[in-house]
Amino acid sequence: MTKIRLLSITENANKILETKLFLEKLYPKIHFEIDPLPRNIPKIEIQSNNLEDIALYSLKEALKHIEDPDEWDIIFREDAGLFIESLNGFPGPYSSYVYKTIGLSGILKLLEDKLDRRAYFKSAVAYRLRGDDNIRITIGVVKGSISREIKGSKGFGFDPIFIPEKYEKTFAELGEEVKILISHRSIALREMMNTYLAKINRETTT
C-alpha cells in the first residue's frame, strides 16, 4: 500500500482527524500519515477577510522554520469559514473565533428575524509538494442554508446548523459518509491530492 505523509499547519485536532478520514475514504489504496504542527514551529496568522490570504501567509511563515520540508510529501494549511448571506458574509474568516465566543445559539439568534438563510462553507488549502517549492492553493465551496435549530451530533463546528444544498438535514445529521462526498474541505483536499498524484505519476513515467 502506498504511504503518503503530510504535515498540517494546524493545532486543531478535529481538522486533522477529519482530513485523515476524508483522504482515507477518498483514496482507499493509500495510507495517510498526518502530522500536526510541531511545537517548535510558530503558528502565525494574519487578520484578513480573505481565506486564501490567511492560508498562504500561514504556510509561507511555517516553511521558514522547517529545516527539511521534503521530509513530508505534502505540507499544507487549510482555512475554512461559514459565510452567511444576510449577515454580509459573517462570520467568514472569523468563524473559529465566533464559534468559540457566541457559538451555534449565537448565530441562530442573529438570524431570528431573517428570512434569507442562505449560506456557504468555503475551504482554502495552501500547499507545497515534496521537491517543489511552488506554493499552490485550492478552493472548495458547498452552498446551503442555516437551520432554525441545532440538529445532529456528528461533525464539529457549525455542522449542526448547516444544511447543504439538495438535502434537508444538517451536516451533523447526515454524518461523514455524505460529508466526505460534498463538503468544502473534501473538495479542496481532493484537488490537492489529485495534483500530488499527477506529479508522482509524471515522475515515475518519465
C-alpha positions in Angstrom: 0.0 0.0 0.0 1.3 3.5 -0.9 2.1 5.7 2.0 1.8 9.5 1.9 3.0 11.7 4.8 1.5 15.1 5.3 2.2 18.0 7.7 -0.8 20.0 8.6 -0.1 23.6 9.7 -2.7 23.5 12.4 -3.2 22.6 16.1 -6.9 21.7 15.5 -7.2 18.0 16.3 -10.7 17.9 14.8 -9.4 19.2 11.4 -6.6 16.7 11.4 -8.9 13.8 12.2 -11.5 14.8 9.6 -8.8 15.4 7.0 -7.3 11.9 7.6 -10.8 10.3 7.5 -11.7 12.1 4.2 -8.5 11.2 2.5 -8.6 7.5 3.5 -12.2 7.3 2.3 -11.4 9.0 -1.0 -8.2 7.1 -1.6 -8.6 3.7 0.0 -5.4 2.3 -1.5 -3.3 4.9 0.2 -2.2 5.0 3.8 -2.0 8.6 5.1 0.1 9.9 8.0 -0.8 13.4 9.0 1.5 15.2 11.5 0.3 18.3 13.4 2.3 21.4 13.6 5.5 20.7 15.6 5.7 22.6 18.9 8.9 24.4 17.8 7.3 25.9 14.8 5.3 29.1 15.5 1.7 29.3 14.2 1.5 32.7 12.6 -1.8 34.1 11.3 -2.9 37.4 9.8 -6.3 39.1 10.1 -7.9 39.2 6.7 -11.3 38.9 5.1 -9.7 36.5 2.5 -9.3 32.9 3.4 -6.7 32.4 0.7 -4.5 35.1 2.0 -4.7 33.6 5.6 -3.8 30.1 4.4 -1.0 31.3 2.1 0.6 33.5 4.7 0.5 30.8 7.5 2.1 28.2 5.2 4.8 30.5 4.0 5.7 31.6 7.6 5.8 28.0 8.8 8.0 26.9 5.9 10.6 29.4 7.1 11.0 27.4 10.2 11.0 23.9 8.7 14.6 22.6 8.2 13.7 19.9 5.7 10.3 20.4 4.0 10.9 17.3 1.9 10.5 15.2 5.0 6.8 15.3 4.1 5.1 14.6 0.7 2.8 17.5 1.3 2.8 20.4 3.7 -0.4 22.3 3.8 -2.5 24.8 5.7 -6.3 24.7 5.4 -8.6 27.6 6.5 -12.3 27.4 6.3 -15.3 29.6 7.1 -19.0 29.8 7.2 -20.4 32.7 5.1 -24.0 33.8 5.8 -25.6 35.9 3.0 -28.0 38.0 5.2 -25.1 38.8 7.6 -22.9 40.1 4.7 -20.7 37.0 4.8 -20.3 37.0 8.6 -18.6 35.1 10.3 -16.5 34.1 7.3 -12.7 34.0 8.2 -13.6 34.7 11.8 -15.7 31.5 12.1 -13.5 29.8 14.6 -13.5 32.8 17.0 -17.2 33.3 16.6 -17.9 29.7 17.3 -15.8 29.9 20.5 -17.5 33.1 21.6 -21.2 33.1 20.7 -21.5 29.5 19.5 -24.3 27.9 17.4 -27.0 29.5 19.5 -25.5 33.0 19.0 -25.6 32.6 15.2 -29.2 31.4 15.3 -30.0 34.4 17.5 -28.6 36.8 14.9 -30.8 35.1 12.2 -34.0 35.2 14.3 -35.7 37.7 12.1 -34.0 36.8 8.8 -36.0 35.2 6.0 -32.9 34.7 3.9 -30.9 31.9 5.5 -28.6 31.1 2.5 -25.0 30.4 3.5 -22.0 28.6 2.2 -18.9 26.9 3.6 -15.6 27.7 2.0 -12.3 26.0 2.4 -8.9 27.3 1.2 -5.9 24.9 1.1 -2.4 26.3 0.5 0.1 23.5 0.0 3.7 22.6 -1.0 4.6 19.3 -2.7 7.8 17.4 -1.9 10.6 18.6 -4.2 8.7 21.6 -5.5 8.9 25.0 -3.8 5.9 26.4 -5.6 3.0 27.2 -3.3 -0.4 26.2 -4.7 -3.8 26.9 -3.5 -7.1 25.1 -4.0 -10.7 26.1 -3.1 -13.7 24.1 -2.1 -17.2 25.6 -1.7 -20.5 24.0 -0.6 -23.7 26.0 -0.7 -26.6 25.6 1.7 -28.7 27.3 4.4 -28.8 27.8 8.1 -31.3 25.7 10.0 -33.7 27.2 12.6 -32.4 24.9 15.4 -29.4 22.9 16.3 -29.7 19.4 14.9 -27.4 16.3 14.9 -24.4 15.2 16.9 -21.8 14.3 14.2 -19.0 16.5 12.8 -17.9 19.7 14.6 -18.1 23.4 14.5 -21.1 24.8 12.6 -22.1 21.4 11.2 -25.3 21.2 13.4 -26.8 24.3 11.9 -25.7 24.0 8.2 -28.0 22.3 5.7 -26.2 21.6 2.4 -28.0 22.3 -0.9 -30.3 19.4 -2.1 -30.5 18.0 1.5 -33.0 18.5 4.3 -30.7 17.6 7.2 -27.7 19.3 8.7 -24.1 18.1 8.2 -24.2 16.9 11.8 -27.3 14.8 11.0 -26.0 13.5 7.6 -22.7 12.3 9.0 -19.3 11.5 7.5 -20.5 9.4 4.6 -22.3 12.3 3.0 -19.9 15.0 4.1 -17.0 13.2 2.5 -18.6 13.4 -0.8 -19.9 17.0 -0.8 -18.1 19.1 1.8 -16.0 22.2 1.1 -13.0 20.6 2.8 -13.4 17.4 0.8 -13.5 19.3 -2.5 -10.3 21.3 -1.7 -8.4 18.3 -0.3 -9.3 16.1 -3.3 -7.9 18.7 -5.7 -4.7 18.9 -3.7 -4.3 15.2 -3.6 -5.0 14.8 -7.4 -2.3 17.4 -8.1 0.2 15.5 -6.0 -0.7 12.1 -7.5 -0.4 13.5 -11.0 3.0 14.9 -10.2 4.1 11.4 -8.8 2.7 9.8 -11.9 4.7 12.1 -14.2 7.9 11.4 -12.3 7.5 7.6 -12.5 6.7 7.6 -16.2 9.5 9.8 -17.4 
